Amino acid sequence: MVQHVFRTLMRTTDVVVTGLFSPAAVAAVGLADLYARFPLRIGLGLGSGAIALSSQDTGSDALENRDEAVTHAVLLGLLAGVPFAAFGVLFGRQAIALLGAPENVARMGGAYLAVIFLSAPARHVALVAARSLQGTGDTRTPMYVDVTSSLVNIGGSVVLGLGLLGAPRLEIVGVGIATAIGNTVTAVVLSLAIWSSHTEASFTRPEKPVVAVQLLRVSAPRIGEGLVATLAEFPFNALLLTFGTEVNAAYQIGRRMYQQVTSPLSRAYTTAASVVVGQSVGEADIEEARFQAWATTALAVGTVGALGGVLFVGADTLVSLFTSDALTAGYAAAFSRAYALAAPLVAAQIVLAGALQGGSDTRTPFYARTSALFVFLLGFSYLTSVVLGWGVVGIYAGIVVHYLWMLVVIARGFVYGGWAERAATMMDERGSREADVDATD
């Protein structure tokens, strides 16, 4: 959880520092970040495949296969980042201008995007290497490295962005350089850790194409899920804007508040669920895998739900830290409370999705999120807020209902789906299973 706290703090610092420059700088970074989410989604998707295979092969004591999975995952991540690096350098400014940005915003945003995308291969390697190590049960090494690089990033954003300690004032380019340095440091240190004898996982010569194929089979739905979520943000933001810029700004504030309070803990539980379920599957103990998943879910619902309660009660006070505009603050507090009400639902569904991921099932979460986004977050919200005339209240309801739907679909997939059999079959294909997996309760 600690590394997620520092990662979130790093992003918050970037927002605060950028806000000191100009509204155009804020807009430039915001537009560039829309594109930056695409390589992030790919890195997280490949990381999902890495943690699934790494945890399963650790549990089954198939160490050679585990090391091959780690090696394949890191190499795939490195290669997948190269096109983004080229795109940022060649088409960064044009990409920002395509979104309708004025010339000065496109110029600043393009420069920032070019710097960020140059570190896309490193970002992919960092994400995949961290999840590969987590799959072996080593959560400390990624935490130490990520916290250190986040602190480097925070310091770099302040120093290079504002021109402190004799450094040039590079503004948003300095913020981008700090992020790129942080990504590169994380990738290099984690790669060296895997290469050394200080971690269980090691690099090896790739010899089994089936491992790469399985990594892509597990990762592809997760990548698709992230890309769909990113694309859905465009029409959803358009819907918000029909009620005014204050409503759109309020949504951004409310969501950021929710993420700051609950996301670090939720992500930690999700990673834990993936690891313990994957290792239990590797040990051919499906009953233990199910128990661990439900226990982690219950713990997540209790703790994240409690944080949601704090957010619900303190929404007005917390919102005042982000805006002094009364109209925006009122809507932001309401959005915060909508997310607070949904907190237990969010915690349950992402932990169960993590458990399914440990069992090599990333399709069910993909179906759940895709249907929830388009049927409920977009469709239901539009129907209630515009057609039925509920106004912004309809959007509040859409946020809660779409998380409820995701939980229903994912929970059903975990209870009745064939993830255990699927994991066993894949382990057989790559020669990682010595014992028969009893896929029944």
SULURZI-V655797 format. One record per helix or strand of 2 or more residues. SS is the DSSP state (~ for helix, > for strand). FROM is the first residue (numbers start at 1). LEN is the number of residues. If there is no record, write none. Layout:
ss:SS from:FROM len:LEN
ss:SS from:FROM len:LEN
This chain:
ss:~ from:2 len:18
ss:~ from:23 len:37
ss:~ from:63 len:36
ss:~ from:103 len:16
ss:~ from:120 len:16
ss:~ from:140 len:23
ss:~ from:172 len:24
ss:~ from:209 len:33
ss:~ from:245 len:38
ss:~ from:286 len:28
ss:~ from:315 len:5
ss:~ from:326 len:33
ss:~ from:363 len:25
ss:~ from:392 len:25
ss:~ from:419 len:11
